[in-house]
Amino acid sequence: MAEEQQNGKGQAPQQDINQLLKVRREKLAALQEAGKDPFRITKYDVTHHSVDIKDNYGRLEGKTVSIAGRVMSKRVMGKASFCNIQDMPGNIQCYVARDSIGEEAYADFKKYDVGDIVGVEGEVFTTKTGEISIHASKITLLSKSLQILPEKYHGLTNTDLRYRQRYTDLIMNSEVKETFIKRSRIIKEIRNFLDGRGFMEVETPMLVSNAGGAAARPFETHYNALDEDVKLRISLELYLKRLIVGGLERVYEIGRVFRNEGVDTRHNPEFTLMELYQAYTDYEGMMELTESMFRYLAETVCGSAVITYNGIEIDFGKPFERITMTDCIKKYAGVDFDAVETDEAAKSLARERHIEYEERHTKGDIVNLFFEEYCEKNLIQPTFVTDHPLAISPLTKKKPDDPEKVERFELFINTWEMCNAYSELNDPIDQRERFAAQDAAFAAGDEEANHTDEDFLNALEIGMPPTGGIGYGIDRLVMLLTDSPAIRDVLLFPTMRQLD
């Protein structure tokens, strides 16, 4: 463990762990008894961070600075010692000499442990080996660590423990910290991009009586004050459309949604969704916005329109490919669903290809099952898949020249669905009929079907302009731009099964 590293003795046996923990508590008790309780300190004035000092050494050499951070390593050598302090952006070496900080303070410093949080004041200099460092004139213990950090050279590699103890993961693995710093920047740049296009950021309810806008099972709970059952939202759509009705012509929301589904490398039951709606445009307008935004994010956050994910180059600089869903199936499965006229004929094709379906499924559902089976795995470069079946698109405008299909697209990158967009249905009569079909599907066993939302229908009857809308999975986007293998790697606190 860390204590043994600093003394050069390797890793502590398991039976010694409890003794080491006991020693730390004894050190804290001794400090408190001596009137040096670190937990009584309420603030520390930080003038610089480690990276600032290294990047501006020419200006800061010989100047006094104060930093604060966690002791990550320590070498005690008689009257002088070295320690490495890690702060938010990086780390820096500190030279601590008895003659510089005083005999009593140096005696205290020698008892500090790896993991303790300290403040260091001193002059910036370069060691004989050329390492930019701080020559400490004063060192202050700000917090006593009562646990033991994982072994330094092997780091924290147990992925289950990393996800459960993200705070330790962030301390031990600098690349993890960089991922979440990059996530924050991605979201910031999304806001910059949309703000530049005149969009307004809004907030809508998380607790709702009718969880609509997506095909997913909601989490359910009970509101005691009103004695009503409510649900956690699965989508942002229906409330944002109400705002379009109200005259807010360009709106977006970035927020958590909750879906009562399984956990895998691309799914977590609570995740970050962004939806935006723009009046007086359609799904073609949403394609232009999406392509422009993804290219902007790659260039701004990653430094290039060409990124690498899992060793594969993905080019955002080229125009995104466009293909209809039926043409995509024709390309990869050799089946032309435009020539399939009935639900039974579609089911017969599914049986021939050993694709499982439910009796309630229509031709449109079968089309989607074929797409998932044959097409998704082939869509690596950015591709807009358009013109979905009406049966799987209850909130979307029909194509005027082909009413069995709708004006919808999904963007696929690296085989993943990255977003879902529509020319939004604004006909309240048609929408009521679509909701009725969804209610029937739910009654037939589809637990992910939408339900009739009377207030939303009332809003449509007041009048919603032609509108383009889209939803983006922010976590998958972050995975892509940070080359992260699983959604848990881009969620600070992913959902985990309780240990007990």
Secondary structure, DSSP 8 states (H G I E B T S, - for coil): -HHHHHTT-----HHHHHHHHHHHHHHHHHHHHTT--GGG---------HHHHHHTHHHHBT-EEEEEEEEEEEEEETTEEEEEEE-SS-EEEEEEEHHHH-HHHHHHHHT--TT-EEEEEEEEEE-TT--EEEEEEEEEEEE---S----TTT-S--HHHHHHTHHHHHHH-HHHHHHHHHHHHHHHHHHHHHHHTT-EE----SEESS--SSSS---EEEETTTTEEEEE-S-SHHHHHHHHHTT--EEEEEEEEE-----BTTB-SEEEEEEEEEET--HHHHHHHHHHHHHHHIIIIISSSEEEETTEEEESSS--EEEEHHHHHHHHH---GGG--SHHHHHHHHHHTT----TT--HHHHHHHHIIIIIGGG--S-EEEE--BGGG-TTB-EETTEEEEESEEEEEETTEEEEEEEEB---HHHHHHHHHHHHHHHHTT-TT-----HHHHHHHHH---SEEEEEEEHHHHHHHHHT-SSGGGG-SS-------
